[in-house]
Amino acid sequence: MQSGLNYTIVRSGGLTDEPGTGKVNLQENISEFGTIPRENVAEVLTYVLTVPRAENKTFELIQGITQLSEILAY
């Protein structure tokens, strides 16, 4: 963060081997603990690299009800 380079940090909940659902809860602060399939984490990491709104931010990630394509779309 202090290097001056752009960054995006994603802190995931507990990882599972369940199939991905494409539905996540990605926020700067999540007040609950949860798990998330590894497949969803990989999709989120790929996705946030293409979204300018994710630059220079830190997110927490668990399984959720929101489609990945809707995250950070506003």
Order of alpha helices (4+ residues) and beta strands (2+ residues): beta-beta-beta-beta-alpha-beta-beta
